Amino acid sequence: MTESLDLATCVGATTNKGSHRSNNEDSLVSIGNLCAVADGMGGHEAGEVASAMCVNTLAEAELFRTLSFEVEPAEVQAEDSKGLFKRRRRATSNLNAKIMEILNDIKGVIGEADESIKSAAAMRAGTTLTGAWLVKIGGQNMWIIFNVGDSRTYRLRRDTDEPISDTPTSVSQTPIEGVSLEQITVDHSEVQYLVDTGQITALEALTHPRRNVITRALGTGNYWEPDFWVIPAKPGDRLMMCSDGLSGELSNEYMARVLSTVVHPKDASAVLQAAAIRAGGRDNISVIVADAVQAGSCQNHGCDGDTDGVDRAESDDGVIDLDNWHANDLSDPEKTGDRPDGPLATNEKLPGADDADR
């Protein structure tokens, strides 16, 4: 088997308290090739503590600093067609076993986050979590995607891409001019259950009075088991992770159009956030756009990841403002450009920073 190119993520990330909330309970992380969004809940301060503890736990985990994993080779002596078949079957079995081992390790890290939130907030706060990790396993580049709650991970799909499955798992997938936005994760929510069981339609789910009720979250003491997806990764892939403050304001068609036409992931995330605010901004809005690029090809490019341009002197562990995000968001306009988007990377300017806010 030929080993594929080393890939890294080129990342654009932004968060905003929205137009109607007094504080921001979302948190983001971008470290190595890991990106994740957490949407906290539990009232003033409690939700932001839960989401920050969640992404801090992921950021501190040694697991996500690993770039590749070796897989035990398939040792079959026979060289005939039967031996070749056995070797391929053994190789596939070994690869699957390694993937399951890694997924179990990720689950362990998420479990640590759940326990730390429960301990700190006495089960009075919780958070959703969704994320994607780009990693090489047995010489193959893969996205490992995980989800708890109703924050989402999407993949931009083009006509030439192979679908993950023939049966859509999203409640809204509408192709547009050869491009569509595929919702990879499935919401852990009451309305998603009603859609899955045929009690309501996907259209009815958008305005259902229980649409904000989730069935899984970290830190609440209830069921929190993450769902996982493992899909092949290739150069040019574009994933988007977001809280429901973004997906609840924008249509799939609009998000697909932005992601397919705005080249730089940081610009794409900024455009999406601004659109969600214009659409109403009823909740906190967080979005990460992550591109898979050849390792080393995205240096000093103004991105929001420690693999591709963030000054390590500003953030030793690659986390986007985990320690001071919310303090800067609310009380330090000099660092945020008078906008609740967290501090800027070195030599970075906010879009339209020269113009007064309207």
N, C-alpha and C positions, 0 to 999 in steps of 0.2 A: 504494500500500500504506500503510495506517494504521500509524503507529509505536506500539508498545506502551508501557505504563507503564515507568518506570525501576524496577528491582527491586534489592534488596539482601538480604544474608543475615542472619538472626538465629540465633545459634549457641550451642549448649551443648556443652562439651567436658570430658572428664575422663580421667585415666589412673591406673592402679594397678598395683603390682608383682604383685598376686595373693597367694595364700595359701602358695605353695610356692617362690617365687623370691626370691633374696636381693637382686636389683637389678632395675631397670626398664629394659628395652632398647627400649621404645616411645618414639616422639616424635610430637608433634602440632604443627600449624600452622594458624592462622586469621588471614589478613591480607586486607584488602579483602573481596572476594567469593570468595576461595579458601580451601578447607578440605582438609586432607590428613592421613593417618595413615601412619606408617612403623613397621614392626616389625623391629627389628634382630636380627641373629644373629651368632654368632662367639665366644660365651663371655663371661666377665666383662669388662665395660668395652668390649670391642671392638664388640659389637652396639649398645650405646647410642651410641657414637661414630659408627657408620655411620648410624643412624637420625637422629641430631641433625644430622649434616652434610647429609643428604638434605633435611630440612625447612628448614634454614638456606639451602641453595641456592635452593629455591623461594621462600622469603621475601625473599631479596635480589634476585630477578629483576625487572627493570623491567616485563617482560611482564605480570605478574599485577597490576600497579597500574593497568592500563588498564581502563576501565569499558565502553568501546564501540569498535567498529570500523566505519568507513564502507565501503560496497561501491560499486564503480564502477557508475553508473547505466547501464541498457540504453538505448542510443540507436538507436531504429528510427523512421524518419520516417513510414512509412505508417500511416494511421489506420483502415484497414479491418480486418476480422476476421483476415486473414492477418498484417497488421502487428502486431496485438495479440498474436497467438500468438507471433510472433517476439520481441516485446518481453518477454513472460513467460518464454519459453525462455532468452533472453539474461540476464534478471535472475536466473533460477535458476542458470544456469551461472556467473555472476559471484559469486553467494553461495557456491556450492560451492567455487569457486576460493579465495575468501577464507578459508573454513573450513579447507581443506586447508593453506593458508599458516599459519594459526594453529596447527593441530595439529603442523605441522613445527617451528614455533618452540617449542612445549611440549616436543616430543621433544628439541630441542636443550638446553633447560634440564635435563631429566631426564638427558640424556647428560653434562652438566657435573657433576651430582651423582654419577653413576657413576664418572667419572674422578677426582673429588676423593676419593671413598671408596677407590678402588683405590690412589691415591697415598699416602694417609694410613695405610692398614691393610695395604698390600702383599698385597691380595687374600686376607687372612685373616678378613675380616668382610664382611658384606653386609646388605642390608635389603630388605624389601618396600616397596611404596608404593601407596596408592590415594588418590584425591582427586577433588573436584568444584569446578569454577570456574563461577560464574554471570556471564555476560557478554552484552552486547548486540551483535549482528552484523547490520549492515544494517537496523537498526530492530527486530530480533526478539530477544527474550530467549531464551537457550539455556543449558543445562547442558552443559559439556564435562567428561566423566568419563574418568579414566585409571587404569590399573592395571598393576602389575608384581608378581607373586607371588600370595599367597593372602589378603592383606588385602582386605576387600570394601567395595563401595558398594551400598547398597540404596535403593529408593524405596518409600515408603508409597503404596499404590494403593487407590483406592476404586472402587466399581462404576461410577461415572460417568467414570473415566479411560479413555483409549484405551491399549491395550497397546503396548509397544515393538515386539513381534512376536508372531505367532501361535504360535511355537515357543519354549517356555521355555528359557532358558539356564542357569537355576539347578538345582542338584541337589536343592533342597527349596523348593517353593512351595506353600503350603497356605492357601487362602482361609479367612477366619474372619469370619462375620457381616458380609458385605459389604465387608470390608477384607482386604487381603493385603499381604505384604511381598515385593516383587519384587527379586531379586538381579540387579542390572544387570551387574556385572562377572563374569567367568568366571575361576575359580582357575587359576593356572599351577602345577599340582601333578600328581603321579603318579596320585592317585586320580581326579582330574577327567578325566585322559586315559583311564583305565580305564572310567569311566562313559561318556564320549563314544563310545568304541569298543565299548561293549556287553559288556565283559568282566566288569564287576560292576554291581550296582544302586546307586542313590543311597543306599538304606538300608545296604547293605554298606559303602559308602564311609565312613560315620560311624564305624565301628569297625575299619577296615582298618589293619593294622600299619604301612603306608607312608603314612598320611594326612597326616603332617607333612612329607613330602618335597616340596619345591617345585622347579619346573623353570626358573623365571626369578627373578632377583634382581639388585639393583644392587650394584656393588662387588666382585663375585666373579670377574670376568674372563670369565664365561660370558655366554650370550645374555640380553639384558635388554630387548628391544624392548617398549615399552608398547602395550597395547590402548587404543583410544579409543571412546567413545560420545558422540554429540551428539544431545540430545533437547530439545524445546521446554520452556521454563520458564514457569510462570504463578504468580500469587500463591496462596499456600496449599500449594505443593509442600513436601514434607518428605523430605529425604535423610538417610541415616545411613551414616557411614563407620566401620569398626571393624577391629581386629586379630582374628586367629583366637582370641585368648584370650576374646573375647566371643561370637563366632558359634559357637565350639566348645562353649560351655557352655549356651546358651539355644536353645530351639526357635524356629522361625519364628513359630509361633502366639503365643508369649509376647511376642516382640519386636514383632510387629504390634499386639498388644493394648496394650502400653505406649505405642508411638508414636502410636496412634490415640486414646488417652484422656488422656495427660498433655500439657497444653497447652503449657507453656513448654519449649523445647528443652533448657535447662540442667537442669530437673527430670527430663526424660525420660532424659538421659544419666546422671544420678546414679542413677535407679531401675534402669536397665539394668546399670550397673556393680555396684551392690549385689547385684543378683540373680545376676550371674555369679560373684561372690565366694561367695555362699551356695551356689551350685551346685557349688562345688569350687575355683574360682580357681586352676586348675592352671598357668596361664600369665599373663604380663602382660596386662592388660585395658585397652584404649583404645577410646574411642567419641566420635564427633562427631555431633551432630544439628544439621542446618542447615535452616532454614525460609526459603523465598522470600517476602519481604514487600515492600510498596511502600517505595521508598527514603525514608528519613527517618522512617518510622513506628515504628522500634524503637530509640529513643534512651533512654539511662539506664534500661535494662531488665534489668540484671544479666546480660547475655549475655557470651559469651566471644569476641567478634569486634571488630575495631577499627572496624567500621561501625556498631556497635550497643551501645555502653555501656562498653567497656573504657577506663579512663582512659589517655589517650595519654601522660601524664607517667609512668605506670608502665611502659609498653611503647611506645617510639617507633615501632616498625615493625609493631605489631599482632600480633607472634608471641607465642604463649602460652608464656612461660618457656623459650625455646630455650636461653638461655645458662646458666641455673642450675637447670633443671628437676630433674635427677637429684640434684644436690647437696642441694637443698631436700627432695627426696623422701626421702632417706636420713638426713639429718643435722640438719634444722632443724624440729623439731616445732612450734615456735612459729609458723612460717609455714604449716605444713601442717595444723594442727589435730591433730597426732599421727597423721595419715593420709598415705600416700604419694600425694597427689593434686596436688602442686605448689602454688605460692603462690596466694593468693586475690586476686581483683580488688578494687578499692577498694570499701569498704562492703559486702563480700560475706561471708556466713557459710556455713559448711558445713551441710548438712542434719543435724540432730541434734547440732550442735556443743555444745549445752548439756548433753547427756547423755554419761556416760562410755562409752567403747567397751566392748563386751562381747566 
